[in-house]
Amino acid sequence: MPTRTQRLDDLPFTRKHGRLLAGSGAGWALDAMDVGLISFVMAALAVQWDLSSTQLSWIGSIGFAGMAIGASVGGLLADRIGRRQVFATTLLVYGLATGAAALSTSVAMLIALRFVVGLGLGAELPVASTLVSEFAPRKIRGRVVVALEAFWAVGWLLAALIGYFIVPLDDDGWRWALAVGLVPAAYALVVRFGMPESVRFLESKGRYDEAEAIVREYEASAARGASGPDPQVAEPPEGGVGDGAEPAAPPKTDRRVSIWAPALRARTAALWIVWFGINLSYYGAFIWLPSLLVAQGFDLVTSFGYTLIITLAQLPGYAVAAWLIEVWGRRATLATFLAGSAVAAALFGLAETPGTVIAAGMALSFFNLGAWGALYAIGPELYPTSVRGSGTGSAAAFGRLASIVAPLLVPLLLDSGGNALVFGVFAASFVVAACAAITLPERAGTVLE
């Protein structure tokens, strides 16, 4: 007799899945918009407030310090109080903090508020991917999670548009840009009351009636979309599965299991290495990108325009990764896109003309963001339900340590060897991450534990 999770896994992609993906993706895009905006704010404040590279580094890094803490705590809370609750709370936290940051009167005030923003951002991302992966049909689970991650490109594109059209308008342009960050605070209500809680989480807490009701809603959605009646989809099986009784739940996982248990420690270590490498390279490059272009002699508006063009390449990167992840598998897709990122980073470090800067930058966007999509798809599949939030959250938290270091590292590398050294280090980081990705187990098409 199929369990509730098996019934969910065997469903086709329905409108209910689409609404969950769009709802989670909107939160994801708002996250990306916030992270992306700070790169444009940094470039503007460097001129308006006459900030040093050290001050700019701290503005860029402090949010990631908050994200490291938020990712770890958010994952733990998601396994205890629920995915949806944490998702909504984190949107509220970082939305209000970003809006308040628009009123900053000093570097210290801006840094403090960016830290709070990071707490919310760090907790939200792994929780959202966990929630979506636990609802996605098994046969296309990887593709659905990559589609969720593709909303990051939408948010970063919004940040680039705001940076290009609003930030340069006047001295308060950067304040208006940050004020847009209040939108996530309002969206938190949509998440809290309009999205379902994870069925696997509800079952792990013994809330079987709630879990059954949600599964029936998804089955009903599938039945409405079918061309004819399908008793196995439209009507839940009798005899315990459909009546909310405890036997319908999957076998319970040992709650004492650790992500460092013998069966999980190798994948945990490899996942942490990938997270560290991709964070170091991505945030080191893209947080500083507008400022690096200004330093190369481009004016503020031109550098923002180039950044906007480079950002557009993120969308096809996600699209190709979403297709390949069910064709090649998670591991091969992730490793290939990380290797492509390494080559693109090396080329960007050597680029000098506008044409080569844009071409290498677009290649870096394409491969790097495709790798992010594959990473978010593979992470939740590596752990059982009882530690899925903790496993993905702790890996993200470890990766955020690299994102803290990266903006601080860039000025030091620039002084030592210019752009070539900066992006040479990032290319090496991508290579290490690709080697670690190859060691991860392939989980395409498998049932979540």
PyMOL commands that set and color helices and strands:
alter all, ss='L'
color gray80, all
select helices_A, chain A and resi 4-9+15-48+53-81+83-101+107-135+138-165+173-194+199-204+208-225+231-234+246-248+265-295+300-312+314-327+330-350+354-378+380-382+385-438
alter helices_A, ss='H'
color red, helices_A
deselect
rebuild
show_as cartoon
